Amino acid sequence: MNEITQQPVPAPAPAAPSKNRRALKTAGTVLALAAGLVLGRMGMNAVLGDNAPDDAGRYRLAPPASFQGLALQDSGPRVEAIKQGQGPAKAGATNVAVVYADQSGTAQLVVSGAFGRFGDQDPGAVLTRSLQGAGAASEITTHEAGTPAGGAMRCGTIQAGGGTLPLCMWADHSTLVTVTVPVENKPVAIDALASQARALREAMEVPAAS
């Protein structure tokens, strides 16, 4: 009797990543790129001894439970994507990754940052160079940073996902934060995003002793 050779059944092709998953990965990569450049240039390791500015480490980041009618999300796929993009925290720093969503649960604001004791004497210049290094697609703008911590805020747009992603960054001797919108959302005007970022900074940057 002739034996019948059974042909192996081909394994199903892996499903293509969904648009949402691609967007999450892109968002995490973009935020990591922008924040990582700044972290590197600011030398955001623990600042010790006489080299530390007097105000280093004076503030920390405490994201509020709600912000401008949006609810805090500190877990979930989008937050995990940002955390993966951040990688391990630099020595002497604590990473922060959160999302603010509307009542339907749709993310409207994406926040990636770190706090610690940072020593760069010119945060504004560092932010500008970092946005340039990240490939800012338009003019980098300077905005009022606000809050008692001082420091600087810069905004610009970066190429992402076939389009442009607006983002604003602030930095001082205690905190560094990147604020943007979800990459799949309709872009917002830079001035509007800067206003939101400044208000968020006022809400989430608190004295370290509090």
Sequence and secondary structure as in RCSB ss.txt:
>XXXX:A:sequence
MNEITQQPVPAPAPAAPSKNRRALKTAGTVLALAAGLVLGRMGMNAVLGDNAPDDAGRYRLAPPASFQGLALQDS
GPRVEAIKQGQGPAKAGATNVAVVYADQSGTAQLVVSGAFGRFGDQDPGAVLTRSLQGAGAASEITTHEAGTPAG
GAMRCGTIQAGGGTLPLCMWADHSTLVTVTVPVENKPVAIDALASQARALREAMEVPAAS
>XXXX:A:secstr
                  HHHHHHHHHHHHHHHHHHHHHHHTT S   GGGS TTTT EEE   SEETTEEEE S
SHHHHHHHHHH S  TTEEEEEEEEE TTS EEEEEEEEEE    S HHHHHHHHHHHTTB S  EEE   STT 
 EEEEEEEEETTEEEEEEEEE SSEEEEEE  TTS    HHHHHHHHHHHHHHHEEETT 
